[in-house]
Amino acid sequence: MTATQPRPITSGRDSRFAPTLYAHVGQDNSHTLAFYRQNGGYTALERAFKVGNDAVIDEVKKSGLRGRGGAGFATGLKWSFMPLNDGKPHYIICNADESEPGSFKDRYLLSEDPHQLIEGMLIAAYAMRASLGYIYIRGEYVLAAQRCQAAIEEARSAGLLGRNILGSGFDFDLHVHRGAGAYICGEETALMNSLEGLRANPRLKPPFPAAAGLYGLPTTINNVETFCAATQIMRYGWEWHAGMGTEKSRGMKLFQISGPVARPGVYELPLGTTFRELIYDWAGGPTEEIKAIIPGGSSCPMMPWNDKILDTGMDYESVAAAGSMLGTGGVTLVPKADCIVNATWNLVRFYAHESCGKCTPCREGIAGWMTRMYEKQVRGGGQPGDVELILDMSDNIGGKSFCALADACLGPVLSSIKLFREEYDALANTGKPLYPARKRWRDE
């Protein structure tokens, strides 16, 4: 079977795997409290109060839930790091600063089903004895911020936020904080600095947020999808969640797909679903010839377009074994007709623009030298030896920056050179791309 032929789907349409996180996305008034409660809303919170704080953490551990923000760290284990009897105020923060190219799954949870997120944060706060929470939301998500703020006000009026929630004796309140449009705020310590009114530069770790986070107090930060998954785990039980996905990557996942496909969008599928199933059976297949896949957002190394990759399961272990990362599950298809150097330059420019400038490898390496080297290539000024210089620069940047932003930029740089060296060499030696089909390839 060639890479351009679909294979019959095996799991995505199994009735056991009906959408849960996205069950109400697109329905009228799904963002309101009345709609949410009519569809079982806040019953998961009631169950959490019934089983107790420690049992909630244990249930999340047994479910196998891993953070859906990109790193894939075990959620229950992360929650257990919070010191429980230290007498200090505890904070929880939802990282809703979704700004990596290729990632757009959380915006619909925020704008279409905000009470699912609020309930998940309430469950997490109860488990970790937190008294205050923040939804740190990307500044460009105007509707999502408005919907979240309205949902918080509804919940507060209904006694679901504030003092003695549902007669449990548990007190917790929640606020929306609008970001200022900086990608670096997705890094958890930079996010906390921003929340405190400081410049959004990352902090040195340790100490980690669970020990000294927001305002120097114990803090746990999770992604939007992670909190929403916790809601469903407490509603249906850990066995339900652990029964989906693979042995080490449990549950459902929101996969995003963009690029030249018939039906780009977000698809809720079990972890371990193959790229072939997502691309052909759900997204309708490519609309033109493809040469590479970015599997999990722009920071993940590119993978070649072939049968082996298409039949790779979209779970943390399988994608890592294939040489990349699952990340946020943001799958992007790169057309064969695109010049890979120009496409990579586009990503390099993004990371250069978003660098906070705190450390030299990122400020001078990514935002300075790397950007100029790529611009030199695509403007037709390349020369033999340029690719070796880019690789040498990468050696001096990788693993040496203060946070992961520079390494994120090197993901597409190094993988594109490894997979498509002939395109780099042709551009450096002749000043002309191997694939000049895009009319504006030098003018973008």
C-alpha positions in Angstrom: 0.0 0.0 0.0 1.4 3.4 -1.0 1.6 6.4 1.3 -1.1 8.1 -0.8 -3.8 5.4 -0.2 -6.0 5.4 2.9 -6.3 2.4 5.2 -9.6 1.4 6.7 -10.1 3.0 10.1 -9.8 0.7 13.1 -10.7 2.7 16.2 -11.7 6.2 15.6 -15.4 5.4 14.9 -15.8 2.8 17.6 -18.9 3.8 19.6 -16.9 3.5 22.9 -14.8 6.5 21.7 -17.6 9.1 21.3 -16.3 12.7 21.8 -16.4 13.8 25.4 -14.3 17.0 25.6 -15.8 18.2 22.4 -19.2 16.7 22.9 -21.0 20.1 23.1 -18.7 22.2 20.8 -20.8 23.8 18.1 -24.1 23.5 19.9 -26.3 26.5 20.7 -25.8 28.1 24.1 -23.2 25.4 25.0 -21.2 28.1 26.9 -24.0 28.8 29.4 -24.4 27.3 32.9 -28.0 26.2 32.1 -26.9 24.2 29.1 -24.0 22.7 31.0 -26.1 21.6 34.0 -28.7 20.1 31.7 -26.0 17.9 30.3 -24.6 16.6 33.6 -22.4 19.6 34.5 -20.9 19.8 37.9 -21.8 16.2 38.8 -18.1 15.4 38.6 -17.4 18.0 41.2 -20.1 16.6 43.4 -18.4 13.1 43.1 -15.0 14.6 43.9 -16.5 16.1 47.1 -17.9 12.7 48.0 -14.7 10.7 47.5 -12.4 13.2 49.2 -9.2 15.2 48.3 -6.7 12.4 48.3 -8.9 10.0 46.4 -9.3 12.5 43.6 -5.5 12.6 43.1 -5.3 8.8 43.3 -8.0 8.5 40.7 -6.3 10.9 38.3 -3.1 8.9 38.8 -4.8 5.6 38.0 -6.4 7.0 34.9 -3.0 7.5 33.3 -3.8 11.1 32.3 -0.8 12.9 31.0 -0.6 16.6 30.5 -2.0 17.7 27.2 0.0 20.9 26.9 2.9 19.3 25.1 5.3 17.7 27.7 3.0 14.8 28.5 4.0 14.6 32.2 1.8 12.4 34.4 -1.0 14.7 35.8 -1.8 12.9 39.0 1.9 12.7 39.9 2.2 16.5 39.2 -0.8 17.2 41.5 0.8 15.1 44.3 3.8 17.4 44.3 1.7 20.1 45.9 2.5 20.3 49.6 -0.8 19.5 51.3 -0.5 20.6 54.9 2.0 23.5 54.9 -0.5 26.1 56.0 0.2 28.3 53.0 -2.2 29.5 50.3 -2.1 27.3 47.2 -2.8 28.5 43.6 -3.7 26.7 40.4 -3.3 28.2 37.0 -4.8 27.2 33.7 -2.3 27.8 30.9 -4.6 29.0 28.1 -1.9 30.9 26.2 -2.3 28.7 23.1 0.0 30.4 20.6 2.2 27.7 19.0 1.7 27.5 15.2 -0.3 24.4 14.5 -2.2 24.4 17.9 -5.8 25.6 18.1 -7.7 23.0 20.1 -8.1 24.9 23.4 -9.8 27.9 21.9 -13.0 26.0 21.3 -13.1 24.5 24.8 -12.6 28.1 26.2 -15.3 29.7 24.0 -17.8 26.8 23.6 -17.6 24.9 26.9 -16.0 27.1 29.5 -17.9 25.4 32.4 -16.1 22.1 31.6 -12.8 23.9 32.3 -14.1 25.6 35.4 -15.3 22.3 36.8 -12.0 20.7 36.1 -10.2 23.5 37.8 -12.5 23.2 40.8 -11.7 19.5 41.0 -8.0 20.1 40.8 -8.2 22.9 43.4 -10.1 20.7 45.8 -7.6 17.9 45.4 -4.6 20.2 46.0 -6.3 22.4 48.7 -6.0 25.5 46.5 -8.0 28.6 47.3 -7.5 30.7 44.2 -7.1 30.1 40.5 -6.4 31.9 37.3 -7.2 31.3 33.7 -4.3 32.9 31.8 -5.7 33.3 28.4 -4.0 34.4 25.2 -4.8 38.1 24.5 -6.0 37.4 20.9 -8.7 35.0 22.2 -11.2 37.8 22.8 -14.4 35.8 22.5 -12.9 33.0 24.6 -12.0 35.4 27.4 -15.4 37.0 27.4 -17.1 33.6 27.5 -14.9 32.4 30.4 -15.5 35.6 32.4 -19.3 35.2 31.9 -19.1 31.6 32.9 -17.2 32.4 36.1 -19.8 35.0 37.0 -22.6 32.5 36.4 -20.8 29.9 38.5 -20.2 32.4 41.3 -23.9 33.4 41.3 -24.9 29.8 41.5 -22.7 29.1 44.5 -20.2 27.0 42.4 -17.4 29.5 43.2 -16.7 31.4 46.4 -17.2 30.2 49.9 -18.6 26.8 51.0 -19.1 25.5 47.5 -22.2 23.1 47.3 -22.1 23.0 51.1 -18.8 21.2 51.1 -16.9 23.6 53.3 -14.5 24.2 50.4 -13.7 27.7 49.3 -12.3 28.6 45.9 -12.5 31.5 43.5 -11.3 32.0 39.9 -10.3 34.9 37.7 -9.5 35.4 34.1 -6.2 37.1 33.2 -5.6 38.3 29.6 -2.2 37.8 28.2 -0.5 40.4 26.0 0.2 38.2 23.0 3.6 36.8 23.8 4.4 33.2 22.9 6.9 33.0 25.8 4.0 33.3 28.2 3.2 29.7 27.4 6.4 28.8 29.5 5.0 28.3 33.0 7.5 30.5 34.9 7.2 33.3 32.4 3.4 33.0 32.7 3.7 33.5 36.5 5.9 36.5 36.0 3.4 38.0 33.7 0.6 37.3 36.1 2.5 39.2 38.8 2.8 42.2 36.5 6.5 41.6 35.7 8.2 41.2 32.3 7.4 37.7 31.0 10.9 36.3 31.3 11.3 32.7 32.4 12.6 31.9 35.9 15.4 29.7 36.9 14.3 26.2 38.1 14.5 25.0 40.8 12.5 26.0 42.8 9.7 24.5 40.8 6.2 26.0 40.9 4.8 23.3 43.3 7.3 24.6 45.9 7.5 28.3 45.0 5.3 29.5 42.2 3.0 32.5 41.9 4.0 35.1 44.5 6.5 32.5 45.9 3.6 30.2 47.0 2.9 26.6 46.0 1.3 26.6 42.5 0.3 24.0 39.9 -0.1 24.8 36.3 -2.0 22.7 33.7 -3.3 23.1 30.2 -6.9 23.7 29.3 -7.4 20.2 27.8 -5.8 18.6 30.9 -8.3 20.2 33.3 -11.2 19.3 31.0 -10.0 15.7 30.9 -10.0 15.7 34.7 -13.6 16.6 34.6 -14.5 13.6 32.5 -12.3 11.3 34.6 -14.2 12.3 37.7 -17.5 11.9 35.9 -17.0 8.5 34.3 -14.2 7.0 36.5 -10.5 6.2 36.0 -11.3 2.8 34.4 -13.1 4.5 31.6 -10.2 6.8 30.8 -7.6 4.1 31.2 -9.5 1.8 28.8 -8.7 4.1 25.8 -5.4 4.8 24.1 -2.3 2.7 24.6 -0.6 1.1 27.6 1.5 4.2 28.3 -0.6 6.9 26.6 -4.1 6.6 28.0 -7.3 8.3 27.0 -8.6 10.5 24.2 -6.7 13.4 22.7 -7.6 16.4 20.7 -5.7 16.2 17.4 -5.5 19.3 15.2 -4.6 19.1 11.5 -3.8 21.9 9.2 -2.2 22.3 5.8 -3.5 21.0 2.4 -6.2 18.5 3.6 -9.8 18.4 2.6 -11.2 18.9 6.2 -8.7 20.7 8.4 -9.8 21.0 12.0 -9.8 19.4 15.5 -10.6 15.7 15.9 -11.0 13.9 19.3 -9.5 10.4 18.9 -7.9 7.8 21.2 -4.2 8.2 21.7 -2.5 5.7 19.4 -4.7 6.4 16.4 -2.4 6.5 13.4 -1.5 9.4 11.3 -3.1 7.6 8.3 -6.5 7.4 10.1 -6.4 11.1 11.1 -5.3 12.3 7.7 -7.4 10.1 5.4 -10.4 8.8 7.4 -11.1 12.0 9.3 -9.5 14.9 7.5 -10.4 13.6 4.1 -6.9 13.2 2.7 -4.3 15.6 1.2 -5.4 17.9 -1.5 -1.9 18.0 -3.0 1.3 16.0 -2.8 3.0 16.0 0.6 6.6 15.7 1.6 6.7 16.1 5.4 4.6 16.0 8.5 5.0 18.2 11.6 3.3 16.0 14.2 2.7 18.1 17.3 3.0 21.8 16.7 5.8 23.9 15.1 8.5 23.1 17.7 8.4 19.3 16.9 10.9 17.9 14.4 9.5 17.2 10.9 9.0 13.6 9.8 9.1 12.3 6.2 5.9 11.4 4.3 6.0 7.6 3.9 4.0 4.5 4.8 6.0 3.9 8.0 5.3 7.3 9.4 1.6 7.2 8.3 1.2 4.0 10.2 2.8 5.3 13.3 0.5 5.7 16.3 -0.1 9.2 17.6 1.0 8.6 21.1 3.9 9.9 23.1 6.1 6.8 22.8 5.5 5.9 19.2 6.1 9.4 17.9 9.3 9.7 20.0 10.5 6.4 18.6 9.9 7.9 15.1 12.2 10.8 15.9 9.8 13.5 16.9 7.4 14.5 19.6 3.6 14.3 20.0 3.5 17.8 21.6 0.1 19.4 21.5 -1.1 17.0 18.7 -1.0 19.8 16.1 -0.4 17.9 12.9 0.7 20.1 10.0 1.3 18.8 6.4 4.0 20.4 4.4 3.3 20.4 0.6 5.9 19.0 -1.8 5.7 22.1 -3.9 6.8 24.3 -1.0 10.5 25.2 -0.7 11.5 23.7 2.7 14.0 26.4 3.4 11.4 29.1 3.0 8.9 27.1 5.1 11.5 26.7 7.8 12.5 30.4 7.6 8.9 31.2 8.3 9.1 29.2 11.6 12.5 30.7 12.5 11.1 34.2 12.1 8.2 33.3 14.5 10.6 32.1 17.2 12.9 35.0 16.7 10.0 37.4 17.1 8.8 35.7 20.2 12.2 35.5 22.0 12.2 37.4 25.2 15.8 38.3 24.8 16.8 37.1 28.3 19.7 34.8 27.3 22.4 35.2 24.7 21.9 31.9 22.8 18.3 32.8 21.9 18.7 36.6 21.6 21.8 36.5 19.4 21.6 33.0 18.0 17.9 32.6 17.0 16.8 36.2 16.8 20.1 37.3 15.3 22.3 34.9 13.3 19.8 32.2 12.5 17.2 34.6 11.1 19.8 36.4 9.0 21.2 33.1 7.6 17.8 31.9 6.5 16.9 35.3 5.0 20.2 35.2 3.1 19.3 31.8 1.7 15.8 32.6 0.5 16.8 36.0 -0.9 19.1 34.1 -3.2 22.4 35.2 -1.5 23.4 31.7 -0.3 26.8 30.2 -0.9 28.5 26.8 -0.3 29.2 26.2 3.4 26.1 28.0 4.6 24.4 24.8 5.7 27.4 23.7 7.7 27.4 27.2 9.4 23.7 26.8 10.3 24.5 23.4 11.8 27.5 24.8 13.7 25.3 27.6 15.1 22.7 25.1 16.1 25.4 23.2 18.1 26.2 26.4 20.0 22.5 27.2 20.7 20.9 23.8 21.5 20.7 23.0 25.2 22.3 26.3 26.1 19.4 28.7 26.3 17.6 29.7 29.5 14.3 28.1 28.5 13.1 25.8 25.8 12.3 28.4 23.2 15.6 28.2 21.3 15.5 24.4 21.3 11.9 24.6 20.0 13.2 26.6 17.0 15.9 24.1 16.3 13.3 21.3 16.0 12.2 22.3 12.5 15.7 23.6 11.5 17.7 20.5 12.2 15.0 18.1 11.0 14.4 19.9 7.7 18.2 19.9 7.0 18.4 16.2 7.8 15.4 15.3 5.6 15.8 17.7 2.8 19.5 18.6 2.6 19.4 18.6 -1.2 17.0 21.6 -1.1 19.3 23.6 1.2 22.3 22.7 -1.0 20.6 23.7 -4.2 19.5 27.0 -2.8 23.0 27.7 -1.3 24.8 26.7 -4.5 22.5 28.2 -7.2 20.4 30.8 -5.4 17.3 29.0 -6.8 14.9 26.6 -5.0 14.3 23.1 -6.1 10.5 23.7 -5.7 9.7 27.2 -7.0 6.0 26.5 -7.6 4.9 29.0 -4.9 4.8 32.4 -6.6 5.7 34.4 -3.5 8.3 32.1 -2.1 10.9 34.9 -1.8 8.4 37.7 -1.0 6.7 36.2 2.1 
